[in-house]
Amino acid sequence: MNVLFEEVSGMSASGATATSRAVAGNVRFKAVAELASMADMGRKADGFHDWPVRS
């Protein structure tokens, strides 16, 4: 986290908040994508890969 704060320290407070939100959103998106990938691998391992994926 220190690197993030150093990068945004020169910005306005609103700019720093927007950057923090963007970083948090990106991390959340990656986590969701990874979970979806793991779930897909689990279905294939169980032999259920022909089932439609529910969104």
Rosetta constraint file for C-alpha pairs under 8 A:
AtomPair CA 1 CA 5 HARMONIC 6.46 0.50
AtomPair CA 2 CA 6 HARMONIC 6.20 0.50
AtomPair CA 3 CA 7 HARMONIC 6.22 0.50
AtomPair CA 4 CA 8 HARMONIC 6.41 0.50
AtomPair CA 5 CA 9 HARMONIC 5.81 0.50
AtomPair CA 6 CA 10 HARMONIC 7.97 0.50
AtomPair CA 8 CA 15 HARMONIC 7.59 0.50
AtomPair CA 8 CA 16 HARMONIC 5.33 0.50
AtomPair CA 8 CA 19 HARMONIC 7.51 0.50
AtomPair CA 9 CA 16 HARMONIC 7.27 0.50
AtomPair CA 11 CA 15 HARMONIC 5.67 0.50
AtomPair CA 11 CA 16 HARMONIC 6.02 0.50
AtomPair CA 12 CA 16 HARMONIC 6.30 0.50
AtomPair CA 13 CA 17 HARMONIC 6.25 0.50
AtomPair CA 14 CA 18 HARMONIC 6.14 0.50
AtomPair CA 15 CA 19 HARMONIC 6.18 0.50
AtomPair CA 16 CA 20 HARMONIC 6.15 0.50
AtomPair CA 17 CA 21 HARMONIC 6.15 0.50
AtomPair CA 18 CA 22 HARMONIC 6.15 0.50
AtomPair CA 19 CA 23 HARMONIC 6.17 0.50
AtomPair CA 20 CA 24 HARMONIC 6.10 0.50
AtomPair CA 21 CA 25 HARMONIC 5.97 0.50
AtomPair CA 22 CA 26 HARMONIC 6.10 0.50
AtomPair CA 23 CA 27 HARMONIC 6.22 0.50
AtomPair CA 24 CA 28 HARMONIC 6.12 0.50
AtomPair CA 25 CA 29 HARMONIC 6.10 0.50
AtomPair CA 26 CA 30 HARMONIC 6.24 0.50
AtomPair CA 27 CA 31 HARMONIC 6.22 0.50
AtomPair CA 28 CA 32 HARMONIC 6.24 0.50
AtomPair CA 29 CA 33 HARMONIC 6.13 0.50
AtomPair CA 30 CA 34 HARMONIC 6.06 0.50
AtomPair CA 31 CA 35 HARMONIC 6.20 0.50
AtomPair CA 32 CA 36 HARMONIC 6.16 0.50
AtomPair CA 33 CA 37 HARMONIC 6.15 0.50
AtomPair CA 34 CA 38 HARMONIC 6.16 0.50
AtomPair CA 35 CA 39 HARMONIC 6.10 0.50
AtomPair CA 36 CA 40 HARMONIC 6.14 0.50
AtomPair CA 37 CA 41 HARMONIC 6.23 0.50
AtomPair CA 38 CA 42 HARMONIC 6.16 0.50
AtomPair CA 39 CA 43 HARMONIC 6.29 0.50
AtomPair CA 40 CA 44 HARMONIC 6.34 0.50
AtomPair CA 40 CA 49 HARMONIC 7.68 0.50
AtomPair CA 41 CA 45 HARMONIC 6.09 0.50
AtomPair CA 42 CA 46 HARMONIC 6.14 0.50
AtomPair CA 43 CA 47 HARMONIC 6.18 0.50
AtomPair CA 43 CA 48 HARMONIC 4.99 0.50
AtomPair CA 43 CA 49 HARMONIC 5.43 0.50
AtomPair CA 44 CA 48 HARMONIC 5.68 0.50
AtomPair CA 44 CA 49 HARMONIC 4.67 0.50
